[in-house]
Amino acid sequence: MIVIIDYGMGNLGSVLNMLKKVGAEATISSDPRILVSAQKLILPGVGAFDNGMKCLTKSGLIDVLREKVLRQETPILGICLGLQLFTKMSEEGSFPGLGWIDAETIRFQFSSESNGLKIPHMGWNELTIKREDSLFTGFEASPRFYFVHSYHVRCNNQDDILAECFYGINFTAAIRHRNIWGTQFHSEKSHKFGIKLLKNFTQMT
């Protein structure tokens, strides 16, 4: 069973619908007893970093998630804000993040030569896959995904970076640290590319 973590933020229904399309057994839950039995976890997210951490703390799920992810090494996929919450901190707020990956979340900063790029970065963009991983099995060289974000993750360990994207600068678009995966893009809004990525995640052993 894949459990989509309900902490009051994120496109929960959209993620569930995509998982159903690939034939995965999945549910949305905020019940610690359900999370304990999960074989895989997904942490979606839309909105501001501090609000995300407030909601996650208020849900009372952080200790359960630490046990599942850090001790039991249950696979987890963070989507957009979900990925950012894995980091140590964000320039968007003052709250500490979960600190599960050695990274910070920073705001886009563009030079004067960037031709007036707007923030947020919104729309379809191509990835450059940096290293092989089961999350991107069977993808073409430059798959396209849908982004909506003003902040991005800066990894201190380059080995954690799975894919990058270019928007004025090269930024991290997907990460993996042991059993922790994260994508800055919205797989649930990325049509056939998102379906394939989520299918890959469901089929990991």
C-alpha positions in Angstrom: 0.0 0.0 0.0 1.2 3.5 -0.9 0.1 6.2 1.5 -0.3 9.8 0.4 0.3 11.8 3.5 -2.5 14.1 4.4 -1.2 17.0 6.4 -3.6 19.6 5.0 -1.5 20.7 2.0 -1.1 19.4 -1.6 -2.9 18.0 -4.6 -3.9 14.8 -2.7 -6.7 13.8 -5.0 -4.7 14.4 -8.1 -1.9 12.3 -6.9 -4.3 9.5 -5.9 -5.9 9.6 -9.3 -2.6 9.3 -11.1 -1.6 6.3 -8.9 -4.9 4.6 -9.7 -4.2 5.1 -13.4 -1.0 3.0 -13.0 -2.9 0.3 -11.0 -1.3 1.1 -7.7 -3.0 0.3 -4.4 -3.0 3.7 -2.7 -4.8 5.7 -0.1 -4.8 9.2 1.4 -4.4 9.2 5.2 -3.4 11.2 8.2 -3.8 8.2 10.5 -0.5 7.2 12.1 -1.7 3.6 12.2 -2.2 3.6 8.4 1.2 5.3 7.9 2.9 2.6 10.0 1.7 -0.1 7.6 2.7 1.8 4.4 5.1 0.1 2.0 5.8 3.5 0.3 5.0 7.1 1.2 4.3 10.2 -0.9 4.5 13.7 0.6 2.9 16.2 -1.8 2.8 19.9 -1.2 1.6 23.3 -2.5 2.2 26.6 -0.7 4.7 28.2 1.7 7.5 26.4 3.5 6.6 27.7 7.1 3.0 26.8 6.6 3.9 23.4 5.4 6.1 22.7 8.5 3.4 24.1 10.8 0.8 21.8 9.2 3.1 18.8 9.4 3.9 19.5 13.0 0.2 20.0 13.9 -0.6 16.7 12.2 1.5 14.9 14.8 3.0 12.7 12.1 6.7 13.8 12.2 7.8 11.1 14.7 6.0 8.4 12.7 7.6 9.6 9.5 11.0 9.7 11.1 10.6 6.1 12.2 9.4 5.0 8.8 11.8 7.0 6.6 15.0 7.2 8.6 15.0 4.0 10.7 12.9 1.6 8.6 14.1 3.2 5.3 10.6 3.1 3.7 10.7 4.7 0.3 9.2 8.2 0.2 8.6 10.6 -2.7 8.3 14.3 -2.0 6.6 16.5 -4.6 7.3 20.2 -4.9 6.9 21.7 -1.4 7.1 18.1 -0.2 10.7 17.9 -1.5 11.5 21.3 0.0 10.4 20.2 3.4 13.0 17.4 3.3 15.7 20.1 3.4 17.3 21.9 6.5 15.7 25.3 5.9 14.2 27.7 3.4 14.8 31.3 2.6 11.0 31.5 2.4 10.6 31.3 6.1 12.1 30.9 9.5 11.1 27.4 10.5 13.6 24.5 10.3 12.8 21.8 7.8 12.9 18.1 8.4 16.6 18.0 7.6 16.5 14.6 6.0 18.8 15.7 3.1 21.8 17.9 3.2 20.3 20.8 1.3 18.6 24.2 1.7 15.7 25.7 -0.2 16.5 29.0 -1.8 14.7 31.7 -3.9 15.5 32.1 -7.6 17.9 35.0 -8.1 18.5 36.1 -11.7 21.2 38.2 -13.3 20.4 41.2 -15.5 21.1 39.0 -18.5 18.2 36.7 -17.8 15.9 38.5 -20.1 13.2 39.4 -17.5 12.4 35.9 -16.4 9.4 35.8 -14.1 9.0 34.3 -10.7 7.4 31.8 -10.1 8.9 29.5 -12.7 5.6 28.1 -14.1 4.9 25.8 -17.0 6.5 22.9 -18.8 10.3 22.5 -18.9 12.8 19.8 -19.9 15.0 17.9 -17.5 18.6 16.9 -17.9 19.0 13.5 -16.1 22.3 13.5 -14.3 22.5 9.9 -13.3 20.7 6.6 -13.7 18.0 5.8 -11.2 14.9 3.6 -11.1 12.7 6.7 -10.8 13.7 7.6 -14.4 13.8 4.1 -15.9 12.6 4.1 -19.6 12.5 7.9 -20.0 13.8 9.6 -23.1 16.8 11.9 -23.0 15.0 15.1 -22.0 11.5 14.4 -20.5 9.2 17.3 -19.9 7.5 18.1 -16.6 5.2 20.8 -15.2 6.6 23.3 -12.6 5.1 25.9 -10.4 7.7 27.3 -7.9 9.6 30.4 -6.7 12.1 28.5 -4.6 14.4 25.5 -5.5 16.6 23.1 -3.6 20.4 23.6 -3.4 22.0 20.2 -2.6 25.3 20.3 -0.7 26.0 16.7 -1.8 26.1 16.6 -5.6 25.6 12.8 -5.5 22.0 13.5 -4.3 21.0 15.2 -7.6 19.2 13.0 -10.0 18.1 15.7 -12.5 18.4 19.3 -13.3 16.4 21.9 -15.2 17.3 25.3 -16.7 15.4 28.4 -15.9 17.8 31.3 -15.9 20.1 29.0 -14.0 20.6 25.3 -13.7 18.6 24.1 -10.6 17.9 20.8 -9.0 14.7 19.2 -10.3 14.9 15.8 -8.7 16.9 14.2 -5.9 17.6 10.8 -4.3 19.3 10.2 -1.0 19.1 6.5 -0.1 15.4 5.8 0.2 14.3 9.4 -0.1 13.3 10.8 -3.6 12.0 14.2 -4.4 10.9 16.2 -7.4 10.5 19.9 -7.7 8.0 19.4 -10.6 4.4 18.2 -10.2 4.3 14.7 -11.5 0.5 14.7 -10.9 0.2 17.5 -13.4 2.7 16.2 -16.0 0.5 13.9 -18.0 2.3 10.9 -19.6 5.6 11.8 -18.1 4.2 12.1 -14.6 2.3 8.8 -15.0 5.5 7.0 -16.0 7.4 8.5 -13.1 4.8 7.5 -10.6 4.6 4.1 -12.1 8.3 3.7 -11.7 8.0 4.7 -8.1 5.2 2.2 -7.4 7.2 -0.6 -9.0 10.4 -0.1 -7.0 11.3 -3.1 -4.8 
